[in-house]
Every structure is written in C-alpha cells, then in structure tokens.
Amino acid sequence: MADFTLPRTADGRNQAYNACLNGVYTINTVINYPSDANFKMTDEEKKAKVSRTVSYLKKQKTFTDWTDEDFTAIDKAIADADAFTGD
C-alpha cells in the first residue's frame, strides 16, 4: 500500500477518494455475485479479495485531511465487507 505524505494535495485526495469508490464497487460486486457468475472465484478467494479491498478503505478513513467527501457508501461497504469476511 502506498505511503501517503500528509497533507495531500486536493488532487491526491480526489484520486484516493475515487480509489475508495472503486473499492466500494469491488466489494459490492464480489459479495453480490454468486461464485458461478463473472468472477469464477471460490468463497475463500472472494473473502480474500474483499478483505484486501476493505483494508484499503479502512486505511484511507484514518487520514484526517478529508474535506467534504461523502463517506456513506464507503462506510456501508466497510460494514458489508466485515460482515462478509467475519471481521
């Protein structure tokens, strides 16, 4: 995972926020598609992918330089991922 230097620029925050939204998409897609759909992953592979993705989201949430970004979908994805992986 990248080691960010704070404070991040507005562009850096925007890139990180967009990466978080991509993570939300990944988590939602992996959780909501059955193993025999597009992803062709076992349940353990799905849990590992979700776990890796949610760790990025959780790390990003620790940064204190966010401004007016909406974390509603990100917070829901974190909760859904934790429920899915059992964390």
HUPE-V260942 format. One record per run of one state. SS is the DSSP state (H for helix, E for strand, C for the rest). FROM is the first residue (numbers start at 1). LEN is the number of residues. If there is no record, write none. Layout:
# HUPE-V260942
<<SS,FROM,LEN> <SS,FROM,LEN>>
This chain:
# HUPE-V260942
<<C,1,9> <H,10,23> <C,33,10> <H,43,19> <C,62,10> <H,72,14> <C,86,2>>
